Structure formats: structure tokens, C-alpha cells
Amino acid sequence: MISGLERLLAPFANKLGNQRHLQAISNGMMMSLALIVVGSIFLIVANPPINLDLVDLNTGNIFLKALIGWKQWAVANYNTITIPYTMTMGLIGLVTSFGVSYCLAESYKMKAAINGIISMCVFLMIAAPVNDGQLSMAFLGADGLFVALIIGLLSVEICRVVGNKVVFTFPESVPTAVTNFVNSLLPLAANIIIIYGLNLIVIAFSHQALPELIMSILTPAISGVDNVWAFMGIFAFSNILWLFGINGSSIIFPIVFTLGLTNSGLNADLVNSGNAAEHVMNLQMYRYAVLGGGGNTLGLVLLMCFSHVKHLRSIGRLSVIPGICGINEPVIFGGPIVLNPILAIPFVLMPCISIGLGALVQNSGLVSMGYIIDPSFTPFFAQGFLSALDFRNVIFMCVLVAISVAVYYPFFKVYEKSIDEKEDQE
């Protein structure tokens, strides 16, 4: 099976992997990996795995008292705790625009740092407009990632065209910094006129800036998702967006999370009145679909932890704790899964399997239907128990992790071998 997949996928993957612009995207995203990992840790610290509405605040249980104290401290100091997250993960779009343009310019033997700075400045003009002296951060993070990729590539191409047409030369006595400064003026001006000008045209016609327009187009106007097939479809759509560096989770989140909250609340009313819960598409189903993060990547992370490829092994071990808490940006951008035709298949397929099996075990009574709103960024095994106070759900989620390992395994081995061959060639 692995040999067949290798014959089918490896040539296509190698061709894509050697494409200059895709390499720049992959390498540029890798530059932001440390920000993603560190930001994830602070997000976990700010969201302790306990819901104060569901526990006795005067309990004598030492473990619960510690969690209650942690939660109360986190709520009181939430803004302070999450500043490192805001200034790392919250700036992932900005950093990516620099990283992608830097790597692409480097491949062209251009001044990489200057091109990175130009790209970053143009991205700020478009994604972070100033209102009343304040900078908007709405699209500096993952929501602005797609625009960051476009600007990172386009700005370098503009600089390359302008730089080839107009180059100022000076005597050797003139410092290099002065030469670089003069030769960067026209490329910067061209970038502002073309890219920022395009943004102004978009605003004039749509009354939305470029990042807002793209997100509004991508946000699916889907109603009637209260069934397993629509739920599968919407998560498949989300994960396909992730493959292009677009935060698909943020786009579908208002739809699927609201549905989960509503149905969990309806189930809670039924249970409170002495009846059995009957709404399958509850918050518990949402947790199945994002077990380990988008794409159910916890199984992939476990495989990466034992890879003989040092790069994959390091990413895997860094991603274990965030993955257990449902945060998987380190593996999405560090693996990477973005623009990876081999890992794309299980990344889209596995959540659909989890949703289908989740509906099956809930409808058959093997697992209680979710009726409790559990805290976000809680370790998956704690969420599994808290959603219905049913330990069988924890066992089922562990089974889903094992299935994730099996589904990802053949594709991971093909990808691992392709990296080996690439390293041998280099």
C-alpha cells in the first residue's frame, strides 16, 4: 500500500516541492514556528481545564481547589497572560509576510532582508489600517495569513521586475548601505502603488479591505448543518482551506460551535427533566472533529515523535502538549501540512471518519450524548469526560487517536521517505 501511494503521490509531491514559490511559502512559514509553539503554551495557561459553573467552589478536593484557584487567577489576569500569545500567534500573518518574501528573494539572489521589510510594510498598510491613531490587529494573525502569502510573493516579484529595469550604481567609496537604500526606493514605491492601490480599489467597490473581502467570500453561508453529512462537508471545507494556509477553523467556527452549544443546551434540558439526550450534533461532536486540532492530527504528531527524520521528530515532540489541548498550528506549518499533497489526504479524510464514528456510537448508546459545555483548550481526555460525565467517551476518543495513527501512517511513511530522498540529493 505504501509503495503504491509512493508511486502515485511522490512524483507530484516532488514537483511541487521543487517549485520556487511553494518552497518560499514552506520555508517562510517555518520561520514563525517558534512563535506558534510559545504562543500555544500561553494560551493553554490562560484557559485552565475547568468550568467554574460546574464545580463546588467550596470543595475539599485538593486537586479541584488547585484548578479553581488557577482558573480564578487566569480570569482575573487574562489580558496580561495572553499578551505573549497576542504578540506571537497574534502576529503570525505579519511574520509570514516577511518570512515568505525573505525566502523567495533569497532564492532569486536578491537582497532578502530588504524585500522582507518591504513586504511587511505593505502587509501592514492593507491588513492593519489605522483608526483614530490605533492599529487594528484583526488580520495580523491567522485570519490575515492568506493575504500575507499573496503579498509575500507578489512584493518580491514586483521588486524583481523594477530592480531589473532600474539599478543605480555608485563608486566603491559609497557605503553599501547607501546603495541598498537608493535601490530600494523604487521597488517600495512600486509595491505601494500596485498592492496598496489595489486594496483602495477593492475598498471603493466593495467597502471592505482586501483581507475582509477574502474572508467574507470564504465564509460559507451554510444553513441546516444539523446532520452528520453536512457536518462532515463543512469540516472537509475547513481543512481544505487550511491546506492553502487559510485558517479554515475560524471561518466555520461560528456555525459549528454555535450548533454544538445549542444542541448541548437542548440535551441538558432533556437530561434535567429526566429524559434521554437526543441531539447528536452537540458540542461533543465538534470535539471529535477537532481532536488534536484541525485534521485530527494527534495521530500524526505521535508518528512524528518517533520519526528517524530529525526535523519531523523535533516538530512532533514540540507539538504533543499543544496537540493534546487541541492546538496544532506547530505541525500544520512546521510539518508542514500546508501545500503538502501527501498529508493533505488524511488531513481532510480523518475528521470525516471521526464525525461518522462519533454519530454512530452516540446513536447506538455506546457513548452518552454530550450535554455539558466543557472548557476550550482542555486536554481531550478531560473534555471527553466532562462533555457527558461518561468515561466511555474518554475510551472512544483514545480509539479515535489510534485510528488517526493508522490513517496517517501510510501517507506519513511516503512523506518521510520523500524527505529522506531530498536530503540525500542535497
Buried (B, 14 or more C-beta within 10 A) or exposed (E): EEEEBBEEBBEEBBEBBEEEBBBBBBBBBBBBBBBBBBBBBBBBBBBBBBBEEEBEEEEEEEEBBEBBEBBBEBEEEEEEBBEBBBBBBBBBBBBBBBBBBBBBBBBBEBBBBBBBBBBBBBBBBBBBBEEEEEEEBBBBBBBBBBBBBBBBBBBBBBBBEBBEEEEEEEEEEEEEEEBEEBBBEBBBEBBBEBBBEEBEEBBEEEEBBBBBBBBEEBEBEEEEBEEBEBBBBBBBBBBBBBBEBBBBBBBBBEBBBEBBBBBBBBBBEBBEEEEEBEBBBBBBBBBBBBBBBBBBBBBBBBBBBEBEBEBBBBBBBBBBBBBBBBBBBBBBBBBBBBBBBBBBBBBBBBBBBBBBBBBEBBEEEBBBBBBBBBBBBBBBBBBBBBBBEBEBBBBBBBEBBEBBBEBBBBBBBBBBBBBEEEEEEE
